[in-house]
Amino acid sequence: MLGRRRVRASALGLGAVAALVIIASCGGSRQSNDAQAARSTAQAPRPGNESTTSSGGTQAPASSSALQRLSIRQLAGQRIIYAYSGLTPPASLIARIQSGEAAGVIFFEPNIASRAQLRAVTRELQHANQASPVHASLLLMTDQEGGMVRRLPGAPELSEKQIGNAADALSAAREAGEGAGANLRAAGLNVNLAPVLDVFREPGNFIDEYERAYSNNARRVGELGREFIAAQQRLSVAATAKHFPGLGGARRDEDTDEAPVELNQPLNTLRATDEAPYREAITAHVGLVMLSWATYPALDPSLPAGLSPTVIEGELRQRLGFRGVTITDSLEAGSLDAYGGPAERGLLAAEAGADLILCSARHLDQNSPSIGTEALGGIASGISAREISRPRAEAAAAAVIALRARV
């Protein structure tokens, strides 16, 4: 998402969580088998997403009965990230939050006049969330990558490419992570849709054009991404590694926001180069991974990565061992024009294994909570029709709520 729009614990475990917070966690790989999925909601947290108390002890997961009390719409709502246009959250968004049908909100430049204004909005949204049956913080997020891709003024000033070219790149990446975390936390945000872990191939290509990649060397990208992630998450702002399995091979005119993109790297190249930085991110306990909307025939010849169980459940979770929260790129991307409206796309992404659905429009002035409401309806219908089993839906919600309880 974005390029063409112009742009205190490492595991995020701070403080004891109130008794009313729903904290159900999933251990091991998520399974489509209902019995395994049901058991997963009561097991230990996924590796890399441990919830700790202020004294450092691991918190015991609560009973899954709290999840079972959620309505189908509330259960589906735990996967929805809403967007809106303008500076003031609309009443329809406040209503969705109060009813327990929201996981969070994403902010773009048109939503932000100043840090103080955004801070007032985030307080309003978190206050509305107090009426929700899910007593955990909303996930309030933006893209604060650095350089040209920043929604808030201030840190990180350097782009990823500038960091990669710095004399002491590791220190520069660490400082960027700290700066991003402090900047977002001061505005009331708790998730950053950064860092980009794409390994660019050609100078000036889709990722390199706006200096959004650290390097064309996979090892270098992994090292610098790890430093950014760890530094930011020490400030209790969750990091998001993106765009899995990688957009570094996309040409300058290959923009998934605008049209379908097919990247034909061989499987060994995808795994050795594009996916390699994600191993470092997972080691650093990255909170979220964003899926690409490109199609990768070496992995799945028919579906974009964010709609592909093969990519999400097979490649990311089973092969690489990621146990955190998965999130889609913008649901209104032009690359998804063949997959129906928000309801159909949201259901397909949820069926594939995406925990969070990012419900923003292709053009920022068209952002509306109605996109999220449509996606919620599609997922809720899928649960009602048993296209997604209730235990599997609870497992996804549990992972999201556990993240919400930690940030």
N, C-alpha and C positions, 0 to 999 in steps of 0.2 A: 504494500500500500504506500502510496504517496508520491514517489519521485516526480511525476508529472503534475502533481498538484502544487508545485513550487513551495514549492516550499517556503540490631545491632548485633545480629547473629547471622552468619553466612547462610544458614538455612531458613532465614526469615522467622526464627522463633524467638519472639520477644514478649515477655510479660505473661502472666497467667490469664487465661481466657475465662470470661464470666460463665457461670453455670448454665445460663440460658442459651449460650452459643451452641449451635449444632455443629459438632465436630465428628464427622464419620469419615473414616479413611479407608483407602483401598490398598491392599498389599498385593504385590506380584503383578503380572500382566493382566489387563482387563480381558475378560472372556465373554464370548457371545453366549456360552452355556449359562442358562438361568441360575442353576444351583451354584456354580462357581462365582457368578457375578453377585449373587445374594450374600455368599460368604465373604466376598471381598469387602463389603461395606463395614464389616465388623472387625477386620483384621488391622494389623499395624499399618502406619503410614507408608506410602511408597518411598523407596530410598530417594534421598535428596529433598524430601518435603517433610522432614521431621518437625513436629510441633513441640516446642520446649517451654518450660516455665522460666520465670526470671531467675530461679536458682539453678537452671541448667538441666533439670530433670525432664525426661520425656513424658509428655502428657498422655494419659490413657484415653483412647477414643471412646466417645459416648455411645450409648445404645443406638442402633439404627432405627429404633421406634420413632424417633423425632422425624426422620426422613419419611417414614411410612405415613405420618400424619399429614404430609403435604398433599394438596390436591394435585391433580395431573397438570393443571396450568401452572401451579407454583413450581412443580418439579421441572417442567419444561423451561420456566422462567429463569431457573438457576444457570441456564446456558446462554442467556441473552445479554449482549452488550449493546446498549442503545446509543443513538446519536441524535442530535437535534441541530437546528440552525438558529443563529442569533445568540444574544448574550444571556437570555433568560430561559431557564428550563420550562417547557410548556406543562400545563396542568395534566395532560395525558401521561407524561413521563412520571410526574410525581405520583399519580394514581397507581401506575404499574409498580413503582417502588414500594409504596405503602401496602399494596396487596400481596407482596412477596413474589412478584413476577419479574424480577430483575436481578442480574448478577452484577451489573455495573454500567458505566457510561464512558464513552470516549469523547475527547475534546479536540477540536481543530482550531485553527487561527480565528475563524469567525465567532467562536465562542469565548474568546479571550480578549479583554480590553486592557487588563493589567493583572498583576499577581494578586493584588488585594481583591479585585472583582472576582477572579476565579476562586480565591479562597472563600469568599462569601457564598458562591454557588456550591462549592463542595460541602460546606457546612450545611447548607439548606438540604442537599440531597442526602447526606448522612442522617440529618434530623428526620427526614421523611422515612428513612429506612428503619427508624426505631419502631414504627408501627407494623413492620413486616414480621412474619413468624420466624424468619431467619435472622437471628440476632448476631450478625457478623458484618464487618465493614463492607460497603459496596466496593467493587473494584473500579477505581477512577483512574483513567489512563490517557496517555497521549504518546506521540512519537517525538522523543527528545534524543535523537541520535547524535547530534552535534553538527557543526558546520552549517550548511544550507538547510538541513532538515531539523528544524527546531520549532516547536509551537510556542514555547515561552522564551523570552529574552534571557540571555545569560548562559550559564554553563549547561553543557560543555561547549566551549567556543570552537575547539578544533574539530574538523571533520575526521572521519575514520581514516581516510587516506593520509591526512596530515599527521595523525597519530602514528600510522604505520611508517611514515618517513622520518619521524622524529629521531634525534640522536639517542635518547633514552625512551624508546617506544613503550616499554613495559610500564615505566613510571607515568608516562603521558596517558596511557590507557587507564591506569589506576586513578589518576587525578580526574579524568573525564567521568569515570563511574561515580566517584565521590561527588563531583560537581553536579551531575545529573540527579543523583539521589537527594542531595540537599535542596536543589532548586525545586524539584517536584514535590518533595515533602513539605516545603514551605508554602506551596500553593494548595495543599490538601490532596495531592495525587499520591497513589500508592503502587502504580504499575507503570513501567516504561516499556513501550514497544521497541526496544533496542537491547542489545546491539545487532546490527546486520552481520551475519556470518557468511555471506556470499563470497566466494573466491573468484574475483573477476578474471576473465581470460584476455580481453583486448582493451587497451586504453580507450576511454571514451565510450565504452559500451553501456548498456542500460543501467548497470549498477555503478560503474566507474564515472559516468557522466557527472553525477552530483557528488562525487568523492565519498560514496557510501560504503566502500570496501576498504578494509585495512591493507590488503595485499593481494597479489596473485599467487601467493604461496600459502597452501592450506595450513601448514604447521604454524606459520606466522599469524594467520587469522585466528587459529584456535588459541594460541597463547595470549594474544591481545584481547580477544573476546572474553577469555577466562578472567583476566585482570579487571576488566570493566564490570563484569557480572558480580564478581566477589565484592568489589569495592562498593558498588551501588547497593547490593543486598544487605551489606552490613548496616545500612541506614534504613532498613526495612521497607525498601521500595523494590518490588519484584521486577526482575529483568525478563526480557523475552528475546530468545534467539530466533532469528528469521533469515531467510524464508526457506524452510526445509522442503525438499532436500537440497535446494540451492538454485539461485538465479544467476550465478556468475557466468554461465555460458550464454545468456541471452544477449542478442545483438542490440544495438542502440534503439532500433525501432520496434523491439519486441517487448511490449508493455502489457501485462495481463490486466491492468486497469481498463484497457481499451479494446482488446481483442484476444482470441485464443492464441496461446503460445505453446509450441511443442519443442522441447529440448531433447536432442537425440544423442546425448553423450552415452557411450557404452557403460554397461553396469559397473565394470571395474573402475572406470573414471569417476562415475558418480560416487562410488563408495570410498575410493582412495583420496579423492580431491574434495568434492562438494560436501559430502557428509562428514568428513574427518573433523572439522572444527566443532561439530556437535558433541563429539566425545569429550572434548575439553569442557564444553558448556555443561554437560551432564555431570562431570566430575566436580564442577563448581556449584552444583545444586541449583542450576537455573530454574526459575519458577515456572516459566512458560516457554513453549515452542510454537511459533506461528508457521502454518503450512503455506506453501506456494500454491498459486492457482494455475501454474504451468502444468502441462502434461509431459510425463517422462516415459516414453515407450519401453525403455529398458526395465522399468518397474511395473508400469500399468499402461498398456497401449490405448486404453479407452477413456480413462477418467483423470481429471485434474487431481493433483496430489491431495488437495484439501477435501476431495470427495471420495478418496480411494482408501478402502480398508487395507489394501496391500501396502500402501505407503505408511499410513498412520499406525495401524496395529501391527503390521508385519515388520516394516523397515525401522520405524522410529521406536516403537515400544519393544518388540521382541528382539530384533537384531541389535539395536543400540542400547536398549534397557532403560529408556526414558520413562519415569514414573510420575512426572509432573503433569501440568495442565496444558492441553493442546488448545490452540485458538486459530480460527480461520483468518484469512485476510478479508478485505471488504466484501460483503455478500453481494453487492451490486456491481462487481467487476464485470467488464465487458467480456472477459474470457468465459463467463458462465451464461451467456445469452441463450445457449441451447438447453438450459436446465430448468426452465420455468421461472416463476417468480420467487419472492423471498420464502414463501411457505414451502415450496418444493425444494429449493436449494438448502434451506435450513434443515429440513428432514434428511436429505441426502448426506449432508455434512455430519449430522448427529449419528446417523446410522453407520457412517464410516469410522467414527471414533473421535470426532472433534468435540471437545468438552465445552468450549465457548464459541459462540457464533457472533462475529463482529458485524453488526447491522448498520453499516454506514453506506451512504449513496455514492455513486460515481462522481457526482458534482456536489460540492459541499453545500451550496445553497438549497439543495434538495434533501438534505438530511432531515429525517423526521422519525419520531418514535414509532410511527406506523409501520416502518420497515421491520423493526424488532417485534412489534405485535403480530405481524403476519408470520414471521419466522417462528415465533412462539406457538402460534396456532397450528402451523404445520407439524411441529415436533409433538405438541399435545395430541393431535389427531393420530400421529404415528404411535404414540404410547397407547392410546385408547384402542387402536386397531391391532395392537401387539406386533407392529412392525419393529418397534423397539420394546423389549420386555421391560416391565416395571423394575425388576432388580438391576438391569443394566442401566436404566435411566437413573436409578438411585445411586449407582456407583459413580456415574459422571457427576451428579450433583454433589456427592460427598467430596469428591476431589476438589471441586470448585469452592465449596463452603470451607473446606480445610484451608485453602489458600486465603480466602476472605478473612478467616479467623486469625491469620498470622500477619497480615499487613496493616 
